[in-house]
Structure formats: structure tokens, C-alpha cells
Amino acid sequence: MDLPTQTHVAPLVIVRRRRALPQPGTITARLNQKVQAGDLIGRTTLYPKHFLIDVAYHLGVPPKKADQYFRCKAGDAVSHGDILAGPVGWLRRVVRAPVGGRVIVQGEGRLVFEAIGEPFELRAGLPGVVVGMEAERSVTIETIGALVEAVWGNGREEAGVLRGHPLGGR
């Protein structure tokens, strides 16, 4: 990402901004559609997280013996809290799914678990008109206004009207 090395201020310009999903998804905006800053223009599901779960360790049994306690197999979908392996011993120890997802691979006392990806919604971020699109990925929005370009960040994205002081700088 290129960051400006200095601050730029332009009082009246045509502003074009590309708004992109972090990975391919569905673009809900249409070409020539008028949008407001808070309008939903696209959505996707973020890549899922993966967990390597040492079932043998959690059950307290040798890795070769742990395989007999698996209650699911590769490809099975499971919900949060479902039992993946066990019960074992008089304490009836079990291994549960940390979140909803599916089992990818299992064996030798371990399993790889894929969590369901989280939904992501892309907002327009500025009022304007959709003037360009890249299928499943992005839109370009055009508007007219003042442009203040500088480096500042807080890890979030917000939109709003920037207004000067009514008494001119006091």
C-alpha cells in the first residue's frame, strides 16, 4: 500500500475511489447506481481458520490408541461443542469442536479442523455513483468534493462529513 509522504488538500475535485473486498465474493452494487457512505456494496466470507488439535494429548492416551476414539471422520461437518473424540477413562474425557466447521484430516492422534469463515460486508465509504466494477472483487465510486489526503489511522474505517469551524478557525 502506498502512503502519501505529505498532506494534500484540494478544495473541489472529482474523487474516484476503488472499494475492494479482501477476497472474491459478491458485489451487490450496480454500474451507475447512486450510493451513500453506509450502503452495502459487497460481501464475502473470510478465509477460515485452521486448528491442529492433539487429540491424544487431550485424552491422555498414546497417539496410536487415540485414533480409535475419533467420533468423526475427514469431511464431517460439526457444530460448536460437538464431540470430536472420546469419551476416555473413568473421567470420561472428550475433545470438543472449538467452533463450527469441518474435520479436514485425522490420524496418529491428531486432527486438522477448519472453522467456518466469518462474513465480511463492504460499505461504500463515500457518497457517489458507481462508475466501474470488477466482478466478484471491487467497485469504483466517483463523487465531487474537497479532498484531504494524509496519513493517519486507528485500524478502523469510518465515513462522515468534514466541516470547518463556523468562525473560520477559532
N, C-alpha and C positions, 0 to 999 in steps of 0.2 A: 504494500500500500504506500503510495507516495503522499507525504505530508508536506504542506507548503512551508517554506522556510521563512516567510514573512506574512504579515497580515495584509489582506486586500479588501478594499471597500469600494463598491460600485453602486451609485445611488439608484440607477434604473437600468436593468439589463434583462435579457431573456435568459432564464436559468433552465438548464436541462440536467436532470439527474437520473442516473440509472439506478433502479432499485432491484436487487437480485436476491433470490433465495440462496441459502447456503449450499444446497444441493438440488438436483432436479425435483420438480414437484408439479403442482397445478397452478397456473396463472389464471386468476379469476377476472381480471380486468380485460377490457376490450379496447382495440385501437380507436382513437378519437373519443374515448369516454372521459367525462369530467370527473375528477376525484377530489376528495378533501383529504387533509393530512391523516386523519384516523381511519380512512377507508381500507378495508381488507383487499389486497390486490393479488395475493398468492398464498399458498400453503404447501407444506411438505411434512414428512416425518423424518426427524433427525436420525442419523445412523445409530443403530442400537449399541448398547454397551455389552461387553462380554465378561464373563466371570469364569475363572478356573476354580472349581470347588474340589478340595481334597476331602472326598467322602470318607476314605479310610481313616484319616486323622480325626475327623469329627465323630465317627462312630467308634473309634478306639480299637480298630481291627487292622490286621495286615492288609496291604493293598490287594493281594491276590484273593483274599477272602471277602473283601468289601464288595466285589462285583456281584456276588450272589444276593446282596441286599438292595440292589437298584430296583426301584419301583416304576421306572420309566425307561424308555429307550430313545436313541437318537431320532430326532424329528418330532417327538411328542411335544405338544403344547401344554403348558402348565400355568396355573394361576398363582398369584402371590400366596405363599404359605402352604402350597401343596407339598406333600411328602415326596422327596426325590429318592431317598434311600432310608432303609431301616424298617421296623424297629430292631434294636440290638440290645441284648443283655437285660438284666433284671430292672435297670433304669429305663428301658425302652427308648434308648436314644434314637433320634431321627435327624435327617438333614432335610430342611425345607427350602423351597424356592424363595430367594430373596425378593423377587418381584415377578410380575407376569412375564412370560416369554416362552422359549422352547429350548429343549436339550439339543445340542449340536453333535457332540461326540462324548462317548463314555468308555471307560475301560481302565484297568490297572488301578482301581481305587479312586479314580478322579473323573470329573465330567466338566465339559465346557458348556456353559449356559449363556444363551443370548437373550437379553432383556428386550422387551418391546420398545422401539424408539419413541421419543417424545414428539408430540405435534409442535410445529412451528408455523406461526402466522406472520406474513409480511404485510406491513401497513405502508400506505403511500408516502407518508413522511412530509409531504408538502401538497398544497392545493394546486391543481393544474389540469392539464389534458395529457392523456396517454398518447405519445407520438411515435413510439417504437416498441417492438416486442421481440423477445427471443423465447420461442416455445419452451415451456416447462422450466424456464430459468429466470427471466427478468422482464421488466418494462422500463421504458424511458418516459419520464414525465417532464413536461415543459410548462413554465409559468413565467410571469413577468413580476419583477420586484427588485428590491435592493439586495445586494449580495455582500455579506460579510464573511470572509473566509479566513480562518485562523485555526491554530491547533489548541484544542482543549478537550478533555474527555473525562468521563466518570464511569465508563463501562456500560452506559445505558444509551438509549436513543429516545429523544423526545422531540416534539414539534410545538410551535407556538408563534405568536406574533411578537416581534421585537419592536418595542416602542421607545422613543427618546423621551426625556423628561419634558413635560409641557412648558417649562420655563426656560428651556434651552440650555441644559447642562448643569443646573444647580443641584 
